[in-house]
Amino acid sequence: MSLTFPNLSRSYDAAGKRIRFLGHDGMVQISFSVAIDAISKKTAESADAETDYLAAFDAVRGLVHDMARNAYSRGRKNMYALTSADFK
């Protein structure tokens, strides 16, 4: 099976400074997170930080999903944490 992202939900993890999202390989759910610094140049915490970071994720969602597929293809695990190094 191939990794898909049928659920467009994502959430901001303020403590971990990352966006969490899910992928699916058939019936298997795979957890992903992407570091904020990988998708956004903003670093200041503000009242709108969550909204800004989720919008930044949405703007590069296709690229993030491609990087997630790439990571998943190198070894199938049930959780992945993508960093800025994965986008180089």
N, C-alpha and C positions, 0 to 999 in steps of 0.2 A: 504494500500500500504506500501511498505517498502522503506527505504531510500537507494538511490543508488548514485553513483558518476561517471556518464558516461562521464563527461567533465574533462579531466586531467589538465586543466588550473589551475594555481595558481599564486599568485602575492605577492611580498614582500611589506609590508607597513613599511617603515623606521621610520616614526613618531610614529607609534604604536608598533614597534618592534614585528611584527607578520606576519604570512603568511595567506593570505586569499584564500579561495577555496569555491566551491559551491557543494551542494548536491541537489537531487531531490526526492520528494515523489510524484510519479505520475507526474502531470503537475505543481506542486508547487515547486518553487525554494527556497532553504534554504541557507542562507549565514553563513559561518563558518570562524572563524579565530583561529589560534593556536599561542600561545606566543612562541617567539624564544627560550626562556630558557627552554621550554618543550621539544624541539627537538634537540637543539644544545648546546654544551658546550662552543662554541665560543662566546665571548662578545665584542671583540674589533671591532670597525667600521673600515673598510678598503675599498679600492677601489673594492675589490672582495667580500665584505660582502653579497651583494644580491645573487650572484652566489653561494656562500658557503651555505647560508641559504636555498635557493631553493633546492640545492643538499641534504642538511640535511633532508628537508621535503620529498623529493623523496625517500630517503633511508628508511624512516619509514612510508611511505604513508599508507600502510595496517593497521598499528597500529593506525595512526591518524584517518583513516576512521572508525575503530572499536570504538574508543573513541567518535567520532562524532555520530555514531549510538546509542551508549549507552546514551549520553547526550540527543539526540533527543527522545529516548524512554521514558525518565523520564518526558517529558512534551513538547508537540509540539509547538515550537515557530518558528519565521521566521529568527532568528539570534542567533548564539551561539558563545561565546568566550571561547575557551579551554585554560586551563592553565596547569602548571606542576602538580598541584593537581589532575587533571583529569587522569593523567598517573600513579598514585600510586595505 
